[in-house]
């Protein structure tokens, strides 16, 4: 699985001019299931993100997790994170999981975050979404379970 994690002051997802998911301070996680991904990748990635210490402590150092600050996570599916740009000018997405598998893994990823005690909001899988965010820092982190 691949994830692009952004520390945010707030974030929301709109579909057809209706907000379908929104959070205050926390993390915006753009997530992509790749071919061959399973529960093991979900558990690993969700655990790492839940414990990722990228929020400031009282000394101004990044030393607190989203749970430590009572923050939320907005999870948005984004198959374009699977883009292969090595050849030509048009990205290829053949390494992304199929839409059916991708949706199941996306929903399971959100469920695991909830099981870890986090408040989770979601975008709408497969929809044309408008994502708004106020990046805090900015802090943006890339994670890929293939690199663990």
KOLSE-926426 format. One record per residue: residue number from 1; residue in three letters; x negated, y, z negated of N, C-alpha, C in turn. Coordinates in steps of 0.05 Angstrom, whole numbers, plus 5000, padded with zeros to 4 digits. Example, Ala and Ser with C-alpha at 12.3 -4.5 7.8 and 13.67 -1.06 7.14 Angstrom:
{1 'ALA' {4736 4886 4844} {4754 4910 4844} {4736 4934 4844}}
{2 'SER' {4743 4955 4858} {4727 4979 4857} {4742 5001 4843}}
This chain:
{1 'UNK' {4983 4977 5000} {5000 5000 5000} {4982 5025 5000}}
{2 'UNK' {4992 5045 5012} {4978 5071 5012} {4996 5092 4999}}
{3 'UNK' {4983 5110 4984} {4998 5131 4971} {4982 5157 4972}}
{4 'UNK' {4996 5178 4976} {4985 5205 4974} {4999 5217 4950}}
{5 'UNK' {4984 5224 4929} {4995 5233 4904} {4989 5262 4900}}
{6 'UNK' {5009 5278 4895} {5005 5307 4891} {5017 5315 4864}}
{7 'UNK' {5000 5329 4849} {5009 5340 4823} {5026 5364 4830}}
{8 'UNK' {5051 5365 4820} {5069 5387 4827} {5082 5400 4803}}
{9 'UNK' {5089 5425 4807} {5105 5439 4787} {5134 5432 4791}}
{10 'UNK' {5141 5427 4816} {5168 5418 4824} {5168 5407 4852}}
{11 'UNK' {5187 5390 4858} {5189 5379 4885} {5217 5369 4890}}
{12 'UNK' {5225 5369 4915} {5252 5360 4922} {5252 5348 4950}}
{13 'UNK' {5273 5332 4955} {5277 5320 4982} {5305 5327 4990}}
{14 'UNK' {5308 5337 5014} {5334 5344 5025} {5340 5327 5050}}
{15 'UNK' {5364 5316 5052} {5373 5301 5075} {5400 5313 5083}}
{16 'UNK' {5403 5321 5108} {5428 5333 5118} {5437 5356 5100}}
{17 'UNK' {5418 5373 5092} {5422 5397 5076} {5433 5391 5048}}
{18 'UNK' {5429 5366 5038} {5436 5359 5011} {5411 5349 4997}}
{19 'UNK' {5407 5358 4973} {5384 5348 4957} {5391 5320 4948}}
{20 'UNK' {5373 5301 4955} {5377 5273 4947} {5358 5265 4924}}
{21 'UNK' {5338 5281 4919} {5319 5275 4897} {5304 5300 4890}}
{22 'UNK' {5300 5305 4864} {5285 5328 4856} {5273 5323 4828}}
{23 'UNK' {5250 5336 4823} {5237 5335 4797} {5225 5362 4790}}
{24 'UNK' {5220 5365 4764} {5204 5388 4755} {5175 5379 4755}}
{25 'UNK' {5160 5386 4734} {5132 5379 4733} {5127 5349 4734}}
{26 'UNK' {5108 5341 4750} {5102 5313 4753} {5086 5307 4778}}
{27 'UNK' {5094 5285 4791} {5079 5276 4814} {5098 5271 4838}}
{28 'UNK' {5090 5281 4861} {5103 5273 4886} {5085 5251 4898}}
{29 'UNK' {5097 5228 4902} {5083 5205 4913} {5095 5198 4940}}
{30 'UNK' {5079 5202 4961} {5086 5194 4988} {5074 5166 4991}}
{31 'UNK' {5091 5146 4997} {5083 5118 4996} {5089 5104 5022}}
{32 'UNK' {5070 5086 5029} {5073 5070 5054} {5066 5041 5048}}
{33 'UNK' {5084 5024 5054} {5079 4995 5052} {5065 4986 5078}}
{34 'UNK' {5044 4970 5075} {5029 4960 5097} {5035 4931 5102}}
{35 'UNK' {5030 4921 5126} {5034 4892 5131} {5018 4876 5111}}
{36 'UNK' {5031 4855 5100} {5017 4838 5081} {5020 4847 5052}}
{37 'UNK' {5031 4870 5047} {5034 4879 5019} {5054 4862 5004}}
{38 'UNK' {5049 4859 4978} {5066 4842 4961} {5069 4855 4934}}
{39 'UNK' {5081 4840 4916} {5085 4849 4888} {5058 4857 4875}}
{40 'UNK' {5037 4843 4882} {5011 4849 4870} {5002 4877 4876}}
{41 'UNK' {5006 4886 4901} {4998 4914 4908} {5016 4934 4894}}
{42 'UNK' {5042 4928 4892} {5061 4946 4878} {5053 4949 4849}}
{43 'UNK' {5048 4927 4835} {5041 4928 4807} {5015 4943 4803}}
{44 'UNK' {4995 4938 4819} {4969 4952 4817} {4973 4982 4821}}
{45 'UNK' {4986 4989 4843} {4988 5018 4850} {5006 5033 4830}}
{46 'UNK' {5028 5021 4822} {5046 5034 4803} {5031 5038 4776}}
{47 'UNK' {5016 5018 4768} {5001 5020 4743} {4980 5041 4744}}
{48 'UNK' {4966 5043 4766} {4945 5064 4769} {4957 5091 4769}}
{49 'UNK' {4979 5095 4783} {4991 5121 4785} {5003 5129 4758}}
{50 'UNK' {5015 5111 4744} {5027 5117 4718} {5006 5126 4698}}
{51 'UNK' {4982 5116 4700} {4960 5122 4681} {4940 5143 4691}}
{52 'UNK' {4944 5152 4716} {4926 5171 4728} {4924 5197 4712}}
{53 'UNK' {4901 5203 4702} {4898 5226 4684} {4890 5251 4700}}
{54 'UNK' {4910 5265 4711} {4905 5288 4727} {4919 5313 4718}}
{55 'UNK' {4930 5312 4694} {4943 5335 4682} {4925 5346 4660}}
{56 'UNK' {4925 5372 4657} {4907 5386 4638} {4914 5380 4609}}
{57 'UNK' {4893 5377 4593} {4897 5375 4564} {4894 5403 4552}}
{58 'UNK' {4893 5405 4526} {4891 5431 4512} {4865 5445 4518}}
{59 'UNK' {4845 5430 4528} {4819 5443 4535} {4817 5450 4564}}
{60 'UNK' {4839 5445 4579} {4839 5451 4607} {4827 5430 4625}}
{61 'UNK' {4820 5407 4613} {4809 5385 4629} {4830 5366 4638}}
{62 'UNK' {4827 5354 4662} {4846 5334 4671} {4842 5309 4655}}
{63 'UNK' {4860 5305 4636} {4857 5283 4617} {4883 5271 4608}}
{64 'UNK' {4905 5280 4620} {4932 5270 4612} {4946 5258 4636}}
{65 'UNK' {4963 5238 4631} {4978 5224 4652} {5006 5237 4655}}
{66 'UNK' {5020 5229 4675} {5047 5240 4679} {5065 5232 4655}}
{67 'UNK' {5060 5209 4644} {5076 5200 4621} {5068 5217 4596}}
{68 'UNK' {5043 5223 4593} {5033 5240 4571} {5047 5267 4570}}
{69 'UNK' {5053 5278 4594} {5065 5305 4595} {5096 5303 4597}}
{70 'UNK' {5107 5279 4595} {5136 5275 4599} {5145 5285 4626}}
{71 'UNK' {5128 5280 4646} {5135 5288 4673} {5150 5267 4688}}
{72 'UNK' {5158 5274 4713} {5173 5256 4730} {5157 5249 4755}}
{73 'UNK' {5167 5230 4770} {5155 5223 4795} {5177 5223 4817}}
{74 'UNK' {5171 5236 4839} {5188 5236 4862} {5174 5218 4883}}
{75 'UNK' {5187 5195 4890} {5175 5176 4908} {5189 5179 4935}}
{76 'UNK' {5173 5184 4956} {5183 5188 4983} {5169 5169 5002}}
{77 'UNK' {5185 5153 5017} {5173 5135 5036} {5161 5151 5060}}
{78 'UNK' {5137 5143 5069} {5125 5157 5091} {5108 5137 5107}}
{79 'UNK' {5120 5124 5127} {5106 5104 5142} {5082 5116 5158}}
{80 'UNK' {5082 5142 5162} {5061 5154 5178} {5034 5153 5163}}
{81 'UNK' {5034 5146 5137} {5008 5142 5123} {4993 5118 5135}}
{82 'UNK' {5007 5101 5150} {4994 5078 5163} {4981 5086 5190}}
{83 'UNK' {4981 5111 5197} {4971 5120 5223} {4943 5110 5229}}
{84 'UNK' {4939 5099 5252} {4913 5092 5262} {4907 5112 5284}}
{85 'UNK' {4886 5128 5279} {4880 5150 5298} {4853 5145 5312}}
{86 'UNK' {4843 5121 5311} {4816 5115 5322} {4816 5117 5352}}
{87 'UNK' {4838 5111 5366} {4837 5111 5395} {4858 5131 5405}}
{88 'UNK' {4851 5147 5425} {4870 5165 5438} {4879 5187 5419}}
{89 'UNK' {4900 5200 5428} {4911 5223 5413} {4938 5217 5401}}
{90 'UNK' {4949 5194 5406} {4975 5187 5395} {4970 5166 5373}}
{91 'UNK' {4978 5171 5348} {4973 5152 5326} {4989 5126 5331}}
{92 'UNK' {4977 5104 5322} {4991 5079 5322} {4999 5072 5294}}
{93 'UNK' {5022 5058 5292} {5033 5052 5266} {5038 5022 5262}}
{94 'UNK' {5024 5005 5278} {5029 4976 5278} {5020 4963 5251}}
{95 'UNK' {5004 4977 5235} {4995 4965 5210} {5016 4970 5187}}
{96 'UNK' {5036 4986 5192} {5057 4991 5172} {5074 4966 5170}}
{97 'UNK' {5085 4961 5147} {5105 4940 5143} {5129 4944 5160}}
{98 'UNK' {5144 4923 5167} {5168 4927 5182} {5188 4944 5165}}
{99 'UNK' {5207 4957 5178} {5226 4974 5163} {5240 4958 5140}}
{100 'UNK' {5248 4934 5145} {5261 4918 5124} {5243 4913 5101}}
{101 'UNK' {5218 4904 5106} {5199 4898 5085} {5191 4924 5072}}
{102 'UNK' {5187 4945 5088} {5178 4971 5077} {5199 4982 5057}}
{103 'UNK' {5224 4980 5064} {5245 4990 5046} {5246 4974 5020}}
{104 'UNK' {5244 4948 5022} {5245 4931 4998} {5221 4937 4980}}
{105 'UNK' {5197 4940 4991} {5174 4946 4975} {5175 4974 4963}}
{106 'UNK' {5185 4993 4978} {5189 5021 4969} {5208 5021 4944}}
{107 'UNK' {5230 5007 4946} {5249 5006 4924} {5238 4992 4900}}
{108 'UNK' {5223 4970 4905} {5210 4955 4883} {5189 4972 4870}}
{109 'UNK' {5174 4987 4885} {5153 5005 4874} {5166 5025 4855}}
{110 'UNK' {5188 5037 4863} {5203 5056 4845} {5213 5042 4820}}
{111 'UNK' {5223 5018 4824} {5233 5003 4800} {5211 4997 4781}}
{112 'UNK' {5187 4990 4790} {5165 4984 4772} {5157 5009 4757}}
{113 'UNK' {5156 5032 4770} {5150 5057 4756} {5171 5062 4734}}
{114 'UNK' {5196 5056 4739} {5217 5059 4719} {5212 5040 4696}}
{115 'UNK' {5204 5015 4702} {5199 4995 4681} {5175 5004 4664}}
{116 'UNK' {5158 5020 4675} {5135 5031 4660} {5143 5055 4643}}
{117 'UNK' {5169 5062 4643} {5179 5083 4626} {5179 5111 4638}}
{118 'UNK' {5177 5112 4664} {5176 5138 4678} {5203 5145 4690}}
{119 'UNK' {5208 5171 4690} {5232 5181 4704} {5225 5184 4733}}
{120 'UNK' {5241 5171 4750} {5235 5169 4779} {5259 5179 4795}}
{121 'UNK' {5253 5197 4814} {5273 5205 4834} {5263 5195 4861}}
{122 'UNK' {5280 5192 4881} {5272 5181 4907} {5282 5199 4930}}
{123 'UNK' {5268 5196 4952} {5278 5206 4977} {5297 5185 4988}}
{124 'UNK' {5303 5187 5014} {5321 5168 5027} {5306 5153 5048}}
{125 'UNK' {5302 5127 5045} {5286 5112 5063} {5296 5114 5092}}
{126 'UNK' {5279 5119 5111} {5286 5120 5139} {5300 5145 5148}}
{127 'UNK' {5306 5163 5130} {5320 5188 5138} {5301 5209 5147}}
{128 'UNK' {5312 5229 5161} {5296 5253 5168} {5298 5271 5143}}
{129 'UNK' {5276 5271 5128} {5275 5285 5103} {5260 5311 5105}}
{130 'UNK' {5268 5330 5089} {5254 5355 5086} {5244 5354 5057}}
{131 'UNK' {5217 5355 5054} {5205 5353 5028} {5194 5380 5021}}
{132 'UNK' {5202 5390 4998} {5192 5416 4987} {5177 5410 4962}}
{133 'UNK' {5154 5424 4959} {5139 5421 4935} {5123 5446 4928}}
{134 'UNK' {5117 5448 4903} {5099 5469 4893} {5076 5454 4882}}
{135 'UNK' {5054 5451 4898} {5031 5436 4890} {5017 5451 4868}}
{136 'UNK' {5011 5437 4847} {4998 5448 4823} {4968 5443 4823}}
{137 'UNK' {4953 5463 4827} {4924 5460 4826} {4909 5474 4850}}
{138 'UNK' {4912 5464 4874} {4925 5439 4882} {4909 5414 4874}}
{139 'UNK' {4924 5393 4867} {4912 5368 4862} {4926 5347 4880}}
{140 'UNK' {4910 5335 4897} {4920 5315 4916} {4901 5291 4916}}
{141 'UNK' {4911 5267 4912} {4895 5243 4910} {4905 5222 4930}}
{142 'UNK' {4886 5209 4943} {4893 5187 4962} {4886 5161 4949}}
{143 'UNK' {4905 5141 4951} {4900 5114 4940} {4909 5094 4962}}
{144 'UNK' {4893 5073 4964} {4898 5051 4982} {4891 5025 4968}}
{145 'UNK' {4910 5007 4965} {4905 4983 4951} {4885 4965 4966}}
{146 'UNK' {4881 4969 4991} {4861 4954 5006} {4833 4961 4997}}
{147 'UNK' {4830 4983 4983} {4804 4992 4974} {4798 4986 4944}}
{148 'UNK' {4815 4970 4932} {4811 4964 4903} {4789 4944 4899}}
